[in-house]
Structure formats: structure tokens, C-alpha cells
């Protein structure tokens, strides 16, 4: 019923969507029903008598989610990193590369091998950063998600892969593969090669800073 003196609103609010991360309790539905009844009792002109509050998750928007992720792969593929670009970055970030080199010395015996690994990691790191910048422009949602996933993974490294646990190059490979698999599951927009590259980019970043380290057995 329209309150006295209030003209009938041309807008009729019939449904309110309450979006939650996880919906696994009937108590939430009961709460929503009670709140919807309260709103109807307000007697506002723009509230439909059949007004209801529905509880949904992102699983209810699978078609829309797929549409967001269905960006053409060529839009995401980064340009290859030239030797000049890599050398220019290396010259300005000698401390980061030295940190990675020092860590790799703990699990490698050949300095020549370490040099090659550092060069490859540097390239993967730069390609990953370029890809993330491109994602920021064309798919901010995916960009934010990958950044958050990388940060969350970084926080758990010390617990899941403490120094001294399987301290070989295989440790890096395992970390990279697990993170790539996680990215593929959460972001179908990524190709296998792109997820692998982003994972190795993250590993390179963790090596050049503090999150990922090895035990010195010498």
C-alpha cells in the first residue's frame, strides 16, 4: 500500500541479489527471507509486494564469467624480450640478479649453469611483467586475480617449501608447475604456455627477493 501523500513510484523493486563468496547454509536463506519481509512492511511505493532477497554466488554467472574470460589469445601474448631489453634491465637491477645468483649457488655446482639459469629466469620475469601489464589494460579482473594469487602463494612459500626441504632445481620446477596449474584452473583465458610463463616469472621474482631461498649445504 502506498503511504498517504506519496505518489506511486514508476520504479518497482522486485528483487535484491545478495552476492556471497560461498553459499552453503540454509540459515542465510532464512535470514534473507526475514529481511525481505521487513522491507515489504515498510510500505514504500517503489517496493513490490512480492519483493524478495535472493542469495547467489559467482557460480550463478557462469555464462557471464566465460564471456569475460573469452578474450582472444593474441591480445594477451606478450612480445618477446629482446637481448637489449634484457641487458638494459639487468644493468639497472644488478642487486636483484645477484640475490638470485647467490641462492642458486646453493643448489648448483657450475657457475656457467647458474649464469644460464639466471638469464632464462630474467627473460621469463620480464615477459611475465609485460603480460600482466597487458592484462591490466584489457582484463582488469583477471589481472587483479593473478596478482592476488601470486601474493597469496608467496605468503605460503616459507611454510610449504622451507629452506632445506628438497633443495634442488626440482624444487623450483615443482613450485612453478603447481602455480601454473592453479592459474589455469582459475583463469581459462590463459593458455598452458602463458600460465607456465607467469608461474616462472613469479618464481624468478621470489628468487630475486626474499620469499624463496635454499639451505646452504656447503
Secondary structure in CASP SS format (residue, H / E / C, confidence):
PFRMAT SS
TARGET T0000
AUTHOR 0000-0000-0000
METHOD secondary structure of the structure
MODEL  1
X C 1.00
X C 1.00
X C 1.00
X C 1.00
X C 1.00
X C 1.00
X C 1.00
X C 1.00
X C 1.00
X C 1.00
X C 1.00
X C 1.00
X E 1.00
X E 1.00
X E 1.00
X E 1.00
X E 1.00
X E 1.00
X E 1.00
X C 1.00
X C 1.00
X C 1.00
X C 1.00
X C 1.00
X C 1.00
X H 1.00
X H 1.00
X H 1.00
X H 1.00
X H 1.00
X H 1.00
X H 1.00
X H 1.00
X H 1.00
X H 1.00
X H 1.00
X H 1.00
X H 1.00
X H 1.00
X H 1.00
X H 1.00
X C 1.00
X C 1.00
X C 1.00
X C 1.00
X C 1.00
X E 1.00
X E 1.00
X E 1.00
X E 1.00
X E 1.00
X E 1.00
X E 1.00
X E 1.00
X E 1.00
X E 1.00
X C 1.00
X H 1.00
X H 1.00
X H 1.00
X H 1.00
X H 1.00
X H 1.00
X H 1.00
X H 1.00
X H 1.00
X H 1.00
X H 1.00
X H 1.00
X C 1.00
X C 1.00
X C 1.00
X H 1.00
X H 1.00
X H 1.00
X C 1.00
X C 1.00
X C 1.00
X C 1.00
X C 1.00
X C 1.00
X C 1.00
X H 1.00
X H 1.00
X H 1.00
X H 1.00
X H 1.00
X H 1.00
X H 1.00
X H 1.00
X H 1.00
X H 1.00
X C 1.00
X H 1.00
X H 1.00
X H 1.00
X H 1.00
X H 1.00
X H 1.00
X H 1.00
X H 1.00
X H 1.00
X H 1.00
X H 1.00
X C 1.00
X C 1.00
X C 1.00
X C 1.00
X C 1.00
X C 1.00
X H 1.00
X H 1.00
X H 1.00
X H 1.00
X H 1.00
X H 1.00
X H 1.00
X H 1.00
X H 1.00
X H 1.00
X H 1.00
X H 1.00
X H 1.00
X H 1.00
X H 1.00
X H 1.00
X H 1.00
X H 1.00
X H 1.00
X H 1.00
X H 1.00
X H 1.00
X H 1.00
X H 1.00
X H 1.00
X H 1.00
X H 1.00
X H 1.00
X C 1.00
X H 1.00
X H 1.00
X H 1.00
X H 1.00
X H 1.00
X H 1.00
X H 1.00
X H 1.00
X H 1.00
X H 1.00
X H 1.00
X H 1.00
X H 1.00
X H 1.00
X H 1.00
X H 1.00
X H 1.00
X H 1.00
X H 1.00
X H 1.00
X H 1.00
X C 1.00
X C 1.00
X C 1.00
X C 1.00
X C 1.00
X C 1.00
X C 1.00
X C 1.00
X H 1.00
X H 1.00
X H 1.00
X H 1.00
X H 1.00
X H 1.00
X H 1.00
X H 1.00
X H 1.00
X H 1.00
X H 1.00
X H 1.00
X H 1.00
X H 1.00
X H 1.00
X H 1.00
X H 1.00
X H 1.00
X C 1.00
X C 1.00
X C 1.00
X C 1.00
X C 1.00
X H 1.00
X H 1.00
X H 1.00
X H 1.00
X H 1.00
X H 1.00
X H 1.00
X H 1.00
X H 1.00
X H 1.00
X H 1.00
X H 1.00
X H 1.00
X H 1.00
X H 1.00
X H 1.00
X H 1.00
X C 1.00
X C 1.00
X C 1.00
X C 1.00
X C 1.00
X C 1.00
X C 1.00
X C 1.00
X C 1.00
X C 1.00
END
